[in-house]
Amino acid sequence: MPGLRAPSDYSEEPPRHPSLQINSKQPFNAEPPRSALIGSYLTPVDLFYKRNHGPIPVVDDIERYSVSIRGLIDNPRELFMRDIRMLPKYNVTAILQCAGNRRTAMSKVKTVKGVGWDVSAIGNAVWSGAKLSDVLELVGISKLSSTTKSGGKHVEFVSIDKCKEENGGPYKASIPLSQATNPESDVLLAYEMNGNPLNRDHGYPIRVVVPGVIGARSVKWLDHINIIPEECQGFFMQKDYKMFPPSVNWDNINWSTRRPQMDFPVQCVICSLEDVASVKPGKVKVSGYAASGGGRGIERVDVSVDGGKTWVEASRYQKPGVPYIADDMGSDKWAWVLFEATVDVMNDTEIVAKAVDSAANVQPEYVQDIWNLRGILNTSWHRVQVRVGHSNM
């Protein structure tokens, strides 16, 4: 692509925040300390988790950079940055979460394959750019369309990013055309993050943001968009990021029996305490994040100080001091909710948190019940061990 290139090695990597926990150096994958996530409603860009499959692409000439739209449409078109910026600009507050968030805990049940994420492969940001529904109108696809005249039913996003899983080809993923053309889905071609231009780690100059869906579908460093008749046939849609039952292993797996994962389930995590924490006896503040996919709100977050025998309901907020209401249409439906509860802890115990979303979905109790060979979607109750009067482990 003119103006955008994928390096063949890692010599041109951008600088990163020193507090990041590096889970993989090449390609670079890292997450912030969990305590950093509850420091603010919007995750600072330098503390937003980094998920990569290869060297970070470089823009040599932003004036020559463009995104082409082609496939099953009558009017293929090449869009430059100025064309995209001329469209109405929208600000959408949304989390992105890697499907492998909390994989490390799942791997303790049985070995899984993938980057060893702790609990911070998630972040909440304001993404700004053009709605994909407006972009597609430029090539003759009407809003709320589920198919094109030529039989296009899916929208494929192709990156400049080169990755070994695609045999050195580009990263790609797709969403249904019905979702792409629905303005209420808030799918963006984003060029800003928290009010500033995207940086290289997060997709500069343009990335796709698909709210409510696992991060693997929000393709960075966008090269072109294809209108296609069926789901993208790339590796990350067909042979990865699918949810299998615990009975499936690498000897009996059949990828074609499962659909690509899209919406993420309800999730909450305690961020104010480490997995093993030392506290003084008495009042302990338990705080963290909660989120659900598909635009579903968080109905409540329950916290237990006796391993789940009894529960207290945590307070929920998106803006400090403003109570969160799950069915309030004015709230940021794609964003996370922060929660807080003050509990009495007098003895060594296990503190547990679980969330319930607005559709009454609740997190599963045990991780072993949802174990899967790729270690994705660990949304089991989050547990931390608390030792009263002992030193940190």
DRENNUGU-799492 format. One record per residue (C-alpha): residue in three letters; x, y, z; chain. Coordinates in Angstrom, 2 decimals. Layout:
N
ala_X_Y_Z_A
...
***
This chain:
393
met_0.00_0.00_0.00_A
pro_1.33_3.48_-0.81_A
gly_2.43_5.23_2.36_A
leu_2.17_2.20_4.64_A
arg_4.57_-0.71_4.97_A
ala_5.08_-3.74_7.16_A
pro_8.70_-4.13_8.39_A
ser_10.29_-7.53_7.99_A
asp_11.81_-7.42_11.49_A
tyr_11.33_-5.73_14.88_A
ser_14.01_-3.03_14.53_A
glu_11.48_-0.20_14.17_A
glu_9.33_-0.87_17.23_A
pro_7.95_2.20_19.06_A
pro_8.82_3.00_22.70_A
arg_6.52_1.63_25.43_A
his_5.65_2.41_29.04_A
pro_8.12_0.82_31.49_A
ser_5.41_-0.56_33.79_A
leu_3.95_-2.85_31.13_A
gln_4.14_-6.57_31.80_A
ile_5.68_-8.04_28.65_A
asn_4.12_-11.37_27.72_A
ser_5.89_-11.68_24.36_A
lys_8.72_-9.56_22.94_A
gln_8.48_-10.62_19.29_A
pro_5.73_-10.01_18.42_A
phe_5.22_-7.50_21.20_A
asn_2.34_-8.33_23.54_A
ala_2.02_-6.59_26.88_A
glu_-0.48_-5.48_29.49_A
pro_-0.45_-2.91_32.32_A
pro_-0.56_-3.70_36.04_A
arg_-4.14_-4.43_37.04_A
ser_-4.11_-1.51_39.49_A
ala_-3.60_0.89_36.57_A
leu_-6.96_-0.06_35.07_A
ile_-8.98_1.44_37.91_A
gly_-6.96_4.67_38.03_A
ser_-9.29_6.31_35.52_A
tyr_-12.43_5.58_33.53_A
leu_-10.51_6.01_30.26_A
thr_-7.38_3.91_29.99_A
pro_-4.32_6.05_29.15_A
val_-3.02_5.15_25.71_A
asp_0.43_4.14_26.95_A
leu_-1.19_1.78_29.49_A
phe_-3.63_0.22_27.03_A
tyr_-2.74_-3.40_26.37_A
lys_-0.68_-4.12_23.23_A
arg_-1.72_-7.06_21.05_A
asn_0.33_-7.78_17.95_A
his_1.02_-10.64_15.54_A
gly_4.11_-9.22_13.84_A
pro_6.31_-6.13_13.54_A
ile_4.45_-2.81_13.84_A
pro_3.66_-1.27_10.42_A
val_5.15_2.11_9.54_A
val_3.54_5.02_7.69_A
asp_6.04_6.66_5.37_A
asp_3.69_9.20_3.78_A
ile_0.28_9.91_5.30_A
glu_-0.77_11.86_2.20_A
arg_-0.41_8.73_0.08_A
tyr_-2.08_6.39_2.56_A
ser_-5.49_5.09_1.48_A
val_-8.08_2.41_2.17_A
ser_-9.60_0.65_-0.82_A
ile_-13.13_-0.82_-0.80_A
arg_-13.77_-3.60_-3.28_A
gly_-15.43_-6.97_-3.77_A
leu_-19.13_-7.59_-4.45_A
ile_-20.04_-3.96_-5.12_A
asp_-20.70_-1.94_-8.27_A
asn_-18.47_1.00_-7.40_A
pro_-15.07_0.07_-5.94_A
arg_-13.32_3.06_-4.45_A
glu_-10.07_4.18_-2.89_A
leu_-10.41_6.47_0.11_A
phe_-7.62_8.75_1.30_A
met_-7.42_10.20_4.79_A
arg_-8.97_13.46_3.60_A
asp_-11.97_11.53_2.23_A
ile_-12.54_9.73_5.52_A
arg_-12.11_12.90_7.57_A
met_-14.75_14.64_5.45_A
leu_-17.37_12.22_6.76_A
pro_-19.16_13.00_10.05_A
lys_-16.89_12.33_13.00_A
tyr_-18.25_10.23_15.85_A
asn_-16.86_9.62_19.33_A
val_-17.58_6.15_20.73_A
thr_-16.48_5.09_24.19_A
ala_-15.80_1.38_24.07_A
ile_-13.63_-1.29_25.58_A
leu_-11.42_-3.55_23.56_A
gln_-10.69_-6.90_25.18_A
cys_-8.50_-9.69_23.91_A
ala_-10.35_-13.01_23.81_A
gly_-7.39_-14.44_25.73_A
asn_-7.77_-12.12_28.71_A
arg_-7.24_-14.15_31.93_A
arg_-5.71_-17.04_29.95_A
thr_-3.01_-17.54_32.60_A
ala_-5.63_-18.60_35.16_A
met_-7.19_-21.00_32.68_A
ser_-3.79_-22.56_31.96_A
lys_-3.52_-23.56_35.62_A
val_-6.33_-26.07_35.03_A
lys_-4.63_-27.61_32.01_A
thr_-2.18_-26.34_29.40_A
val_-3.61_-24.02_26.76_A
lys_-2.12_-22.46_23.66_A
gly_-1.64_-18.70_23.39_A
val_-0.12_-15.57_24.92_A
gly_-0.15_-15.78_28.72_A
trp_-2.40_-12.84_29.58_A
asp_-3.21_-11.99_33.18_A
val_-6.33_-9.81_33.76_A
ser_-5.35_-6.62_31.94_A
ala_-5.75_-7.48_28.25_A
ile_-8.56_-4.95_28.24_A
gly_-8.88_-1.18_28.08_A
asn_-11.54_1.51_27.78_A
ala_-11.07_4.43_25.39_A
val_-12.86_7.06_23.35_A
trp_-12.44_6.12_19.70_A
ser_-13.09_8.80_17.09_A
gly_-13.59_8.48_13.36_A
ala_-16.12_7.79_10.62_A
lys_-18.89_5.25_11.02_A
leu_-18.44_2.29_8.73_A
ser_-22.08_2.63_7.69_A
asp_-21.28_6.10_6.28_A
val_-18.15_4.81_4.55_A
leu_-20.06_1.99_2.87_A
glu_-22.68_4.43_1.61_A
leu_-19.91_6.00_-0.47_A
val_-19.77_2.79_-2.52_A
gly_-23.53_2.44_-2.85_A
ile_-24.37_0.20_0.13_A
ser_-27.39_1.55_1.96_A
lys_-27.67_1.64_5.73_A
leu_-29.27_-1.40_7.37_A
ser_-28.43_-3.59_4.38_A
ser_-27.89_-7.32_4.94_A
thr_-26.75_-8.07_1.39_A
thr_-25.54_-6.27_-1.73_A
lys_-27.02_-6.71_-5.20_A
ser_-24.05_-8.93_-6.05_A
gly_-24.50_-11.19_-3.02_A
gly_-22.14_-9.60_-0.51_A
lys_-23.13_-10.50_3.05_A
his_-19.93_-9.92_5.02_A
val_-17.38_-7.13_5.34_A
glu_-13.76_-8.24_5.51_A
phe_-11.06_-6.00_6.97_A
val_-7.52_-6.63_5.75_A
ser_-4.46_-5.21_7.50_A
ile_-0.99_-4.40_6.24_A
asp_0.19_-6.43_9.25_A
lys_2.04_-9.59_8.20_A
cys_1.80_-12.62_10.48_A
lys_3.11_-16.16_10.47_A
glu_-0.34_-17.62_11.11_A
glu_-1.40_-16.37_7.67_A
asn_1.81_-17.79_6.12_A
gly_3.32_-14.33_5.99_A
gly_0.14_-12.76_4.63_A
pro_-1.97_-10.01_6.17_A
tyr_-4.10_-10.22_9.28_A
lys_-7.81_-10.17_8.41_A
ala_-11.25_-10.63_9.94_A
ser_-14.86_-9.95_9.05_A
ile_-18.26_-8.97_10.45_A
pro_-21.74_-9.40_8.93_A
leu_-22.82_-6.69_6.50_A
ser_-25.95_-6.18_8.59_A
gln_-23.77_-5.13_11.52_A
ala_-21.44_-3.00_9.39_A
thr_-24.31_-1.01_7.85_A
asn_-26.21_-0.45_11.10_A
pro_-25.37_3.00_12.52_A
glu_-26.44_1.82_15.98_A
ser_-23.63_-0.77_15.96_A
asp_-21.14_2.14_16.09_A
val_-18.51_0.32_14.00_A
leu_-15.82_2.90_13.27_A
leu_-12.91_3.53_10.99_A
ala_-11.11_5.21_13.86_A
tyr_-8.20_7.62_13.50_A
glu_-8.15_8.99_17.06_A
met_-7.92_7.43_20.51_A
asn_-8.68_9.48_23.63_A
gly_-8.62_12.68_21.59_A
asn_-5.26_12.17_19.90_A
pro_-4.22_10.49_16.63_A
leu_-3.79_6.74_16.95_A
asn_-0.25_5.74_17.75_A
arg_1.51_2.94_15.89_A
asp_0.79_0.27_18.51_A
his_-2.93_0.92_18.20_A
gly_-3.30_1.05_14.45_A
tyr_-2.10_4.39_13.07_A
pro_-3.30_5.80_10.80_A
ile_-6.67_3.95_10.73_A
arg_-8.05_0.93_12.52_A
val_-11.45_-0.69_12.72_A
val_-13.25_-0.60_16.06_A
val_-16.11_-3.10_16.43_A
pro_-17.68_-2.38_19.84_A
gly_-18.98_-5.24_21.96_A
val_-16.98_-7.85_20.05_A
ile_-13.69_-9.58_20.91_A
gly_-10.69_-7.45_20.00_A
ala_-9.57_-9.83_17.24_A
arg_-12.21_-8.34_14.91_A
ser_-11.05_-4.73_15.38_A
val_-8.37_-4.84_12.70_A
lys_-5.47_-2.36_12.97_A
trp_-3.44_-0.68_10.21_A
leu_-6.30_-1.00_7.77_A
asp_-5.29_-1.70_4.18_A
his_-8.51_-2.56_2.40_A
ile_-12.13_-3.60_2.89_A
asn_-13.69_-6.47_0.92_A
ile_-17.39_-7.11_0.50_A
ile_-17.60_-10.91_0.40_A
pro_-20.35_-13.58_0.23_A
glu_-19.36_-15.47_3.40_A
glu_-17.22_-15.07_6.48_A
cys_-13.56_-14.27_6.07_A
gln_-11.65_-17.50_5.49_A
gly_-8.48_-16.29_7.20_A
phe_-6.73_-18.15_10.01_A
phe_-8.05_-15.94_12.83_A
met_-11.66_-16.43_11.75_A
gln_-11.58_-20.12_10.85_A
lys_-8.82_-21.75_12.91_A
asp_-8.59_-19.56_15.98_A
tyr_-10.82_-17.62_18.39_A
lys_-13.52_-20.25_18.51_A
met_-15.02_-21.59_21.73_A
phe_-14.79_-25.36_22.18_A
pro_-15.98_-27.52_25.10_A
pro_-13.48_-28.97_27.60_A
ser_-13.71_-32.38_25.90_A
val_-12.03_-31.11_22.71_A
asn_-8.25_-31.39_22.41_A
trp_-5.70_-31.00_19.61_A
asp_-6.20_-34.62_18.55_A
asn_-9.94_-34.45_17.98_A
ile_-10.54_-30.77_17.13_A
asn_-12.70_-29.96_14.10_A
trp_-12.59_-26.22_13.52_A
ser_-15.55_-26.26_11.14_A
thr_-17.95_-27.31_13.90_A
arg_-17.83_-23.92_15.62_A
arg_-18.60_-20.39_14.52_A
pro_-16.04_-17.60_14.95_A
gln_-16.42_-15.92_18.32_A
met_-17.90_-12.43_18.13_A
asp_-19.58_-10.93_21.24_A
phe_-17.69_-11.43_24.46_A
pro_-19.52_-12.75_27.57_A
val_-20.09_-10.88_30.82_A
gln_-16.87_-10.36_32.76_A
cys_-15.58_-8.71_35.93_A
val_-12.19_-8.57_37.58_A
ile_-10.90_-7.33_40.93_A
cys_-8.07_-4.87_40.27_A
ser_-7.41_-3.42_43.72_A
leu_-5.89_-6.68_44.99_A
glu_-3.34_-9.06_43.52_A
asp_-3.99_-12.79_43.24_A
val_-2.42_-13.19_46.68_A
ala_-2.67_-10.02_48.76_A
ser_-1.71_-9.04_52.27_A
val_-4.14_-6.77_54.11_A
lys_-4.64_-5.42_57.61_A
pro_-7.66_-6.77_59.47_A
gly_-10.76_-4.61_59.10_A
lys_-12.23_-2.69_56.20_A
val_-10.90_-3.59_52.72_A
lys_-11.85_-1.84_49.49_A
val_-12.54_-4.18_46.60_A
ser_-12.70_-2.48_43.20_A
gly_-12.35_-3.42_39.56_A
tyr_-13.99_-3.42_36.15_A
ala_-17.02_-5.17_34.67_A
ala_-18.20_-5.38_31.07_A
ser_-20.40_-7.39_28.75_A
gly_-20.51_-7.77_24.98_A
gly_-23.14_-6.77_22.45_A
gly_-23.93_-3.48_24.17_A
arg_-25.42_-5.21_27.21_A
gly_-25.16_-3.26_30.45_A
ile_-24.00_-4.48_33.84_A
glu_-27.01_-5.13_36.08_A
arg_-24.93_-5.74_39.19_A
val_-21.60_-6.88_40.58_A
asp_-21.57_-9.19_43.60_A
val_-18.61_-9.48_45.99_A
ser_-18.05_-12.25_48.53_A
val_-15.48_-12.41_51.31_A
asp_-16.15_-16.06_52.17_A
gly_-15.47_-17.70_48.80_A
gly_-19.04_-17.31_47.52_A
lys_-21.14_-18.40_50.50_A
thr_-22.59_-14.92_51.06_A
trp_-22.57_-11.81_48.87_A
val_-22.78_-8.02_48.97_A
glu_-23.66_-5.87_46.00_A
ala_-20.98_-3.45_44.85_A
ser_-21.67_0.11_43.78_A
arg_-21.21_0.72_40.04_A
tyr_-20.18_3.85_38.22_A
gln_-18.75_5.06_34.93_A
lys_-18.07_8.60_36.07_A
pro_-16.90_9.05_39.69_A
gly_-19.77_9.94_41.99_A
val_-22.44_9.21_39.37_A
pro_-24.29_5.93_39.96_A
tyr_-24.49_3.67_36.93_A
ile_-27.89_2.51_35.64_A
ala_-27.72_-0.53_33.36_A
asp_-30.70_0.40_31.18_A
asp_-29.91_4.11_30.90_A
met_-29.65_4.67_27.13_A
gly_-27.56_7.77_27.76_A
ser_-24.76_5.72_29.27_A
asp_-21.76_4.44_27.34_A
lys_-23.21_1.08_26.37_A
trp_-19.98_-0.23_24.85_A
ala_-17.79_0.85_27.77_A
trp_-16.85_-0.86_30.97_A
val_-18.33_-0.20_34.39_A
leu_-16.13_0.31_37.43_A
phe_-17.27_-1.20_40.71_A
glu_-16.39_-0.78_44.36_A
ala_-17.35_-2.43_47.63_A
thr_-15.97_-2.10_51.15_A
val_-15.94_-5.36_53.05_A
asp_-14.81_-6.62_56.46_A
val_-11.88_-9.02_56.38_A
met_-10.69_-10.44_59.69_A
asn_-9.10_-13.74_58.65_A
asp_-7.32_-15.30_55.69_A
thr_-9.95_-15.86_53.03_A
glu_-10.85_-15.86_49.36_A
ile_-12.53_-12.76_47.94_A
val_-14.70_-13.42_44.89_A
ala_-16.44_-11.14_42.38_A
lys_-19.02_-11.95_39.72_A
ala_-21.08_-9.77_37.41_A
val_-24.57_-10.07_35.96_A
asp_-25.45_-8.26_32.73_A
ser_-28.73_-6.68_31.65_A
ala_-29.80_-9.92_29.94_A
ala_-29.32_-11.78_33.27_A
asn_-26.22_-13.58_32.00_A
val_-23.91_-14.39_34.89_A
gln_-20.29_-15.47_35.04_A
pro_-19.69_-19.21_35.47_A
glu_-18.44_-20.26_38.88_A
tyr_-15.48_-22.44_37.96_A
val_-12.85_-22.00_35.28_A
gln_-12.58_-25.75_34.70_A
asp_-16.18_-25.78_33.44_A
ile_-15.25_-23.46_30.56_A
trp_-11.68_-24.64_29.94_A
asn_-10.85_-24.79_26.24_A
leu_-7.68_-25.64_24.38_A
arg_-7.12_-22.06_23.15_A
gly_-7.68_-20.56_26.58_A
ile_-10.18_-17.94_25.43_A
leu_-13.12_-16.32_27.20_A
asn_-12.14_-17.05_30.77_A
thr_-15.06_-15.30_32.42_A
ser_-15.24_-17.44_35.55_A
trp_-15.69_-15.81_38.95_A
his_-12.61_-13.76_39.71_A
arg_-10.88_-14.91_42.88_A
val_-8.09_-13.44_44.99_A
gln_-6.54_-14.94_48.09_A
val_-6.24_-12.56_51.05_A
arg_-3.88_-13.10_53.93_A
val_-4.41_-10.97_57.00_A
gly_-1.21_-9.69_58.54_A
his_1.06_-11.70_56.23_A
ser_3.60_-10.31_53.78_A
asn_2.86_-10.17_50.06_A
met_3.62_-13.31_48.07_A
***
